[in-house]
């Protein structure tokens, strides 16, 4: 008698075959997963450079806030704008506006997120939307 199917001669639970839809169409009748390799960046360091550029922009925004050039509300709005920038071609302008409003609202109202904002900016956001 084997343990966990070792030496028992019985196939493992689940039949041991490929998962449904792993190599063929999905059950819903779609084409299954595929990857268009022409859209994948040929330069492996492109993602790290994009991340570094975002860090520089975030630092510049923070410096503008600290110098008094922009208010905390402006800073939060700028961060929300940048957070949803990748959705501009996918989501309608009205929906995008709602998403940005919700992000700013959460940065002001959610205690844990507001704490992170305070840690980064040195100021606790207040809700002026009442």
C-alpha positions in Angstrom: 0.0 0.0 0.0 1.5 3.4 -1.0 1.2 6.8 0.5 -0.2 9.6 -1.6 -0.4 7.4 -4.7 3.3 6.4 -4.5 3.6 2.8 -5.4 -0.2 2.3 -5.2 -0.7 2.0 -9.0 -3.6 4.3 -8.9 -3.6 7.6 -10.8 -3.5 10.8 -8.6 -6.8 12.4 -7.8 -7.9 14.6 -10.7 -6.7 12.2 -13.4 -3.3 13.8 -13.8 -4.2 15.2 -17.2 -3.9 18.8 -18.3 -6.2 21.4 -16.8 -9.3 22.2 -18.8 -8.6 25.0 -21.2 -4.9 24.9 -20.7 -4.1 24.2 -24.4 -7.4 24.6 -26.1 -10.4 26.9 -26.1 -12.0 27.8 -22.8 -15.2 26.4 -21.7 -17.0 29.6 -22.6 -16.1 29.0 -26.2 -13.4 31.7 -26.4 -10.0 31.3 -27.8 -8.2 30.8 -24.5 -5.1 32.7 -23.4 -2.6 34.0 -25.9 0.2 36.5 -25.8 1.1 38.8 -28.6 4.9 38.8 -28.3 5.1 41.7 -30.7 3.7 44.0 -28.0 6.2 42.8 -25.4 9.1 45.3 -25.1 12.2 44.0 -26.8 14.3 45.8 -24.2 14.1 44.0 -20.8 15.2 47.1 -18.9 12.3 49.2 -20.3 10.0 48.5 -17.4 12.7 49.4 -14.9 13.4 52.7 -16.7 9.7 53.5 -16.7 9.5 52.9 -13.0 12.5 55.1 -12.4 10.9 57.9 -14.5 7.8 57.6 -12.3 9.9 57.9 -9.2 11.5 61.1 -10.5 8.1 62.5 -11.3 6.8 61.6 -7.9 9.8 63.2 -6.3 9.4 66.4 -8.4 5.7 66.6 -7.3 6.7 66.2 -3.7 9.4 68.9 -4.0 6.8 71.2 -5.5 4.5 70.5 -2.5 7.3 71.1 0.0 8.3 74.4 -1.6 4.8 75.6 -1.4 4.3 75.8 -5.1 1.3 73.5 -4.9 -1.1 72.7 -2.1 -1.7 69.3 -0.6 -5.0 69.0 -2.5 -3.2 69.8 -5.7 -0.6 67.1 -4.9 -3.3 64.5 -4.2 -5.1 65.4 -7.4 -1.8 65.1 -9.4 -1.1 61.7 -7.9 -4.6 60.5 -8.7 -4.2 61.8 -12.3 -1.0 59.9 -12.7 -2.5 56.8 -11.1 -5.2 56.5 -13.7 -3.3 57.8 -16.7 -3.1 54.3 -18.1 -6.9 54.1 -18.2 -7.5 57.2 -20.4 -7.8 55.1 -23.6 -10.0 52.5 -22.0 -12.4 54.4 -19.8 -14.8 57.2 -20.7 -13.8 60.7 -19.4 -16.9 60.7 -17.1 -15.9 57.4 -15.5 -12.3 58.5 -15.3 -13.3 61.6 -13.4 -15.3 59.5 -10.9 -12.4 57.1 -10.4 -10.0 60.1 -9.7 -12.5 61.6 -7.3 -12.8 58.3 -5.4 -9.0 58.0 -5.2 -8.6 61.5 -3.8 -11.5 60.9 -1.4 -9.8 57.7 -0.2 -6.5 59.5 0.3 -8.2 62.0 2.5 -10.7 59.7 4.4 -9.2 56.2 4.8 -7.1 56.4 8.0 -4.4 54.0 6.7 -4.0 55.7 3.4 -4.1 59.2 5.0 -1.4 58.0 7.3 0.7 57.1 4.3 0.1 60.5 2.8 1.2 62.1 6.1 4.3 60.0 6.2 5.3 61.0 2.6 4.2 64.7 2.7 4.4 65.6 6.4 0.8 66.8 6.3 -2.3 65.0 7.2 -5.0 65.5 4.5 -8.3 67.0 5.5 -11.6 66.6 3.8 -12.7 70.0 2.4 -15.5 68.5 0.4 -18.2 68.9 3.1 
